[in-house]
Amino acid sequence: MKKLMESVARWLNQGEDVILATIIADSGSAPRGAGARMAIIGDGSFVGTIGGGAVEFRVQQMAVQALKDKKSLIKSFTLSPNDKEDLGMICGGNVVVFIQYIPASDYNAGELFAYGFDLFTENVDSWLITDITDETDWHMTIFSEGGTIGGPLPDDILNSAFLSNNRQFEHNGRKYYSEYLSKAERVYVFGGGHISQELVPVLSHIGFSCFVFDNLPKFANRELFPSAQGVTLGDFDNISGFVDITEKDYVVIMTRGHSFDFSVQAQALKKNPRYIGVIGSRSKIAAVSQKLGEMGFSQEEISKIHSPIGIAIKADTPAEIAVSIAAELIMIRAEAR
């Protein structure tokens, strides 16, 4: 979504009309669910996907015509053989796609998508809300903790369960589609060694905002972590003097020594972040858990630590371990949302 926002803003700024195709409803077995998007311009260039296959191909064809007609439309697709709109698929589901024409002359749309792109670098909740009462005369609004941009919306919509997830809803006789925008959750990676160097690019690619912390200049090195949001040279025994961990954040601990790992764990537990993961053997885990208990941490608090870190996929190399850790963070993030 971050790349899509940036692409749409750039295309509009370059004078290109854009089609934004969004799955606004789904049922049964469909390749992608509500919230899947792709953007298409006149030369056939596109970004994003609504699932590939026959549906995406048909939507791309319809997008070309919509660009010529300069008109938006909503289209339903049945993904079952021998039914109306049979696409030769056997998924057995249905999807509804909003094929949204956005003219380059719509300055407000360009501004909205540029703002949406900027939001992905911030750790804030935000929603993209589209008034689809009249599909040819739509209005879009981005609502976030920092305010709104775009068309006006009733206050009771902005403070209700309507914004809980991707969904269509009706309010006071009007139809809306609301989508939660993925925010750039922060991951603090303590230790800049080989696994961290493999992990940070993966996490950055899947929408996490990474901050690397080490106590040696050769590891707290921006050249090792070009995709990181920040790199900090600090003291493992005083992490609060350098970073501010919140309850929304993720903490990955992979320092060079057991004593540093333990020190960071003890400090991080007091911050109650969403996730703490620590690399290490089971014997190390048992010893650390005992020491944390002696410091006054409850068994419930200690049990929140994910160690051994990552999903068990028999990972061996630093790159494989990085994939297993990334998979675990994807799961935790999805559950939190």
Secondary structure, DSSP 4 states (H G I P E B T S, - for coil): -HHHHHHHHHHHHTT--EEEEEEEEEESS-SS-TT-EEEE-TTS-EEE-S-SHHHHHHHHHHHHHHHHHT--EEEEEEESTTSTT--S----EEEEEEEEEE-TT-HHHHHHHHHHHHHTTS---EEEEEE-SSTTS-EEEEEETTEEEES---HHHHTSGGGSSSEEEEETTEEEEEEEEPP--EEEEE--SHHHHHHHHHHHHTT-EEEEEESSTTTS-GGG-TT-SEEEE--GGGGGGT----TT-EEEE--SSHHHHHHHHHHHHHH--SEEEE---HHHHHHHHHHHHHTT--HHHHTTEE-S-S--S---SHHHHHHHHHHHHHHHHHHH-
